[in-house]
Amino acid sequence: MKVKLLTYTPEPEKYIATAAKLCYANSDVDSLLDGLTEEKVDSFIDMLASIGHESPIEHVSFTFAIEGISRACSHQLVRHRIASYSQQSQRYVSMDGFDYVTPPEIAEDEEIKALYDEQMYNITESYRALADALEQKHFKSFTEQGQDEKTARRNAKKKAIEDARFVLPNACETKIVVTMNARTLMHFFRLRCCNRAQWEIRAVANEMLRQAYAAAPHIFRNAGPSCVSGACPEGKMSCGKAAEMRALFEKMKEQDC
């Protein structure tokens, strides 16, 4: 898995404070940036956090590139609807010889992993066989329609992998670019950095938080699972490790100071 913060709104904390200033001060648009010292910016952000006023932090966004995650993980990721996504297409990109993610519980047992790898191999062979058979079928059809051989071959290959992809597993690796505003990111971290989140998306979320915090530490000072900044909302389903989680995320953020 690889996560890279590609870009984010310049001076994000300053522009969140600017939006907050408009809400609470009698300032016109020409003077919004006047007097916004670092201390005042921090004060505005602290005030927003203390009263739960989150809309001003929607004005800044962060864009991440993520690769080496499974389709199972990306399906969870795209459920966060207030975001923009661009994902590698299995319709246009051949998955012949695809890489795949192996869950830790499978990887640590040689016998189970052998079964898993064998299944991935079988799926790879099925994908190739289907793609080849479909390509031949479409090539014949396209040439009969009058396409020249080069064009028919190109179109047949594209058409073939469109349907061959249906045999691909959730384990198949994918790549995706994600843009979220800071408020959505905070919500994402509360849910996906939690111990009860699935292991793969939790690893993605933790790394996204680490990089977002390094870029804008005051915005994400209290970011993380719900128990980092308040009470655990999971009730009887709680992992019971709130103190450990607070210590873990505090240490992570200290390392990026």
N, C-alpha and C positions, 0 to 999 in steps of 0.2 A: 504493500500500500504506500502511495505517495500523495501528499497533500501540499499544495503550494499556493500561498496567497499571491495572486497575480497583481492585483491593484485594489485600491480603496479610495474613497473620497479624501482629497487632500485636507489636512488639518481637521479631521473629523470632529474632534472635541470642540474646537472653536465654532464650527458651524452648527453643532447641536446647541451650544450656548447662545448662538445668535438667534436661533428659532425660539429658544426659551425666553430670551430677552424680549422678543416681540410680544410674547404672551403676557409678560408680567411688568413691562416698563412702557412708559409713554414715549416711545421712540419711533421716528419715521424710518423708512427704508434706507435713507441716505446716511443715517447715523447709527444704524444697528451695530456696526463693527467698532464704533468709537468706544474707547475705554475698556475693551475686552482684554484685560491683562490675563496672564496665566492663572493668577489667583482667582479672578472673577469667573473665568471659564470653569475652573474646578468647583467653585462655589455653586454655579448654576447646575452643574451635573450632579453634585451632591444633593441639591435641593430637589431636583427631578426624581432622584432615586428615593429620597425620604418620603415624598408624597405620592409616589407611584404614578407620576405623570410621564408616560412613555412615548407619547406621539412625537415629541421633538427629535427623538433618536432615530426616527424613521428617515430623516433627511440625509443620512449618510449610509453608504453601502460598501460591501466587501465582496470581492470576486475571487473564488478559489478554483484551481484546477485539481482534479482528483483522478488518480489512475490506480489500477491494480486492485480494485474492489470488485466484489461479485455483483451479478445482476440482482441477487437477493438483497444486497445492501442498497443498491441504487434505487430499487423499488421502494424501500423504506424512506430513502432520502427525498424522493420526489413527492412524497405525501405531504411535505411541508409546502403548502400551496402559494404562500406569498413569497415567491422567489422566481428566478429565471434560470432555466436549465438548457444546456446544449450537450447532448449525449452522443457518443459514437454509435452510429447506426449499424445494426446487424443486417439491415436490408441492402445497404450500399457497400459495406466493408465485408470482405470474405472472412469467415471465421475458421478457415481451414488451418488446423494446427493451433487452435485457440489455447490460450493460457487459462488456468482456472485457480480458484481459491480453495484451499484445503482448511476446514475448520480445525482448530487446535485439538479438540477431543478426538478427531480422526487421525491427525498427524502424529500424535504421541503413541499410537498403538500400531505396530508394524503390520499385524495381520489385517486389521480393519483398513489401514491405509492402502494395503495391497488390493483389497476389494474395491476401494474407492477409485484408485488409479486405473484399475482394470475397466471400471465402468466409464471413466472419462475417455479411455482409449477406444472403447466400443462406440461411444457417442461420436467421437472424432471420425471413426471409420464410417459410421452411418451417415454423418453429415457429408463426407466426401462422396460416398456412393449416391446419395440423393442428389447432390449438386451436379455430379457428372451425368446422371440419368436425365435430370431435368434440363440440363444444358443441351444435351443431344436432342431431346424432344423439341425444345424451343428453337434450336438452330434449324431443324428440319422445317418447322412451321414458318420461320421468318424467311428462309430461302424460297419456300413455295410462294410466299407473298411478294417475292421480287426483290428482296434486299440482297445487296452484294455480300460476298462471303465474309469480308472483314467486319462489316456493319452487323450482319446477322450473328457472328460469333460474339461480338461485344455485347449486343443486346441480349443474347441468349444467356450469357454468363451472369449478367445483372439480374435477369428474370429468375434464373435458377436459384441464386442464393437468397432471394426474397422468400421462397417457400422452404428451402432446406433449413433455414434458421429455426424452424418450429421444433426441431429435435434438440436444440441446444439447452444445456442445463442452467439452473440458477447459479451454479458455481462459476460459469463463464465470466472471465474478467471483462470489465468495461472501463471506459474513461468518460468523465463528465466535467463540465464547467458550470459552476454554481454562483449565482449572485443573490445575496440577501441583504436587506437593510439591517441595521444594528438591532432594531427591536425584534425582528424575526429571528436573528441570530441568538439573542438572549433567550427567546422561547425555545429555539432548537436546542441550545445547550442545557436548559432546564430538563428537557425530556431525554435527550440522547447521551448526555454525560452521566446520567443516572446509572447506578449499578444494575438496575432492572432492565436497562436497554440491552438489545442483542449485542454480543461482543464486538462484531465488526463495525457496526455504525457507531458504537461507543468509542472505538479507537479513532475513527474518522473525526467525530465530534471533539474529542479531547485534543487532537492535533490542530483542528481548526481554531479552537479556543486558544491554544498556546500561541498561535501565530497572530490571531486577532488581538490578543492581550498585548503582545509585543508592539503592535502597531498603534494601539489606542488603550493604554493601561487604565486610564481613569474611567472610560466607558465600561470596560469589562472587569473592573475591579471585583465586583461581586458576582460575576458570571460563573456558571457551572450548574450542577444539579441543584434542585430546589433546596436541599438541605444545606448548601453552602451559605446561603444568605437568609435562610428562614427555616421553617419546620418542614419535615418530610410530608408530602401529601398522599403517600401510598397507603397509609393506615396499616392494616394487618399484613399487607403485602410488602411492607418496608424491609429493606435489607438489614436494618438495625445497626448500620455502620456510619451514622451521620458524623460522629466525631472524627473517624478515620478519613472520611471523604473531605471534610473541611481541611484537615491537615494536608491531605494529598494535593488539593488544588491550591492551597496557600503555598506549598513548597514549589509547585510547578510555576506559579506566577513569580515567586521570588527568583527563580532561576533565570527568568526572562527580563528581570529588571535591569 
